[in-house]
Amino acid sequence: MQIFRQDKKDLAKFLDKLRQSYELIAPLKKDLVRFESIKNSEDISNIHLEKNSYFPIKEYFFKKQEVLFQFDGDKITVPRFNTTEKVFFGIRKCDLNAIHHQDMVFLEQADDPYYAAARKGTYLLGYHCNEAPSEYCFCGSLDLIDFFDLMFYDRKDYFLVEVGSEKGRALVEKYKEYFTKTDKQITSQDKVIKNADRLEKLDISKLYDNKDWKKGVGLCLSCTACTSLCPTCYCFEIKDEPSIKGPKKAERKRSWSSCQLPEFTRVAHDHVFRKEREQRFKHRIYHQLDYFKQRNGVNLCVGCGRCIEGCPTRIDFVKIINEMKE
């Protein structure tokens, strides 16, 4: 572990330098906090680190909608990939782990060229929470790992910056005028996020038939806000969209989908595998906290709490699970 110090007055200068060589993307507060491209120095002054981004960062890698290819008769054209190197600043530990989990799905298991192209040439600069930025966070209950190129720890007048990869080390070396060596260390206690250990029951495998699930099902609108705001959900659908220019022209598009919709499991003869709302409601939570872990050894969920905060009826499934009796 290598630790550097950066004075807070140097952060804006460092980011402005990055902006000149890379596409810099950071959380900005406008109507809501969201990750956006930093176009100028004024944008840097508007970077918001007090609250987590309302929307997940995953849309930069697993796009909400993207054209896989176009065809015109028997001619197929694949869109060119954007090769611009990108630096993401201000990513919290939950979202960094979400990227890691999506890497597992799209790089290790599926070998997805579109996701791989979006991830190539990216630098992940984290911002460590000293305490939970939302009352709905529960990342401290999950086994999140260190996954970053650089991690910034806020120490009031300065940052301690931990190097997490060779790419991070190269950035420090390239912009060494903004970093100084320090003897200070980052301890395991420094990595604890206060008030973020809300989930008390970590094994829900025996709770599937518990009647208390109805507390959430009764409030659920099947609106898909939870899956849209989730940084780890990776379900999608693929459709061919014909062009108005002629019957031979079309695009094949991939777009986000949601297990909360009846259409998600609709097959031939109009059979729906998860027709009942309760089945869909529980499936999402079990995939996040149980099914994915059975296959991959780690929870898919990273405990950011967006699905709860963004739910129009504010269904707190963590509270529901905690109150269940086996």
C-alpha positions, 0 to 999 in steps of 0.5 A: 500500500502506498499513501500520498497526501494532497492538499485540498487547495490542489484538488481543483488544479489536479482535476483541471490538469486531468481534464486537459488530457482525459475526459473527466467525469465526476458527480455534479449537482444540478437537479440531482447529483449525477456523474457528468463530463467536466467541460471547464473549470467552473464545472470542477467547482460544482463537483458534489461529494457530500451525497452519492450520485442519485443515478448509477455510474454503470450507464457509462459502461453498460449503456441504457441503450446502444446500437449493436449494429446496423444492417442494410440488406445483407450489409452489416455495419458495427458502430465505432467504439469511443476510444477516448481515455476517461478518468472518473473521480468521486466514485464511492466504494459501493459503486466501485464494487458495482463496477467490479461485479459488472466486470465479472458478468460482462468481461469474465463470464460473457466476454462482451465486446461493447462493455469491454470497449467502454471499460478500456482506458478508464481510470477509477478515482474513488472518494471514501465515505467517512459515514453513510451519505444516506440513511438507506446505505448498508454497504458496511453489512456486505463484504466489499473489497478495495477496487480502485486506481486511487482512493481519496480519504477526506481529512478536512484540510487535505486528502490521503490518497491510496494507490490501488493499481499500477494505473493509479501509480502512473497517474500520481507519477504523471502529476506528482506536483500535486502529491507528496509522500507521507508516513501516514497510513490507512488502517482497517478502521479508517475504511469503516463507514459509520452507520452503514451496517443496517442489514442484520440478516446476511443469509436470507436463503431460508426466508423465501416463504416468510409472510413478511415479504408481503409488507413490501409486495403490498406497496410495490408498483412494479415501476422498475425504479429499483432496477433502473437505479441499481448500479449492479443490475445487468438485465437487458433485451435486444430488439431490431428496429426498422428504419423509416428509410426502407424495409431493408434498413434497421438497427439492432439495439440493446437496452436495459430491462427489468425483472420487475416487469411481467414481460421479462419472463413472457415466452411463447404461448403468452406464458409468464414464468413470474406472473405474480408481483410477489414472485418478481419482488422477491426475485430481485432481492434474492438475486442480489443477496443470494443467487448471485452469491451462490454462483460467484461467491459474492453478493451482487448487491453493494448496499448503496440504498438507491433502490430504497431511496428512489422507490416512490413508495419507499419500500425498505426491504432491509428493514423488512428482512431485519424484522423477519423471524425464521 
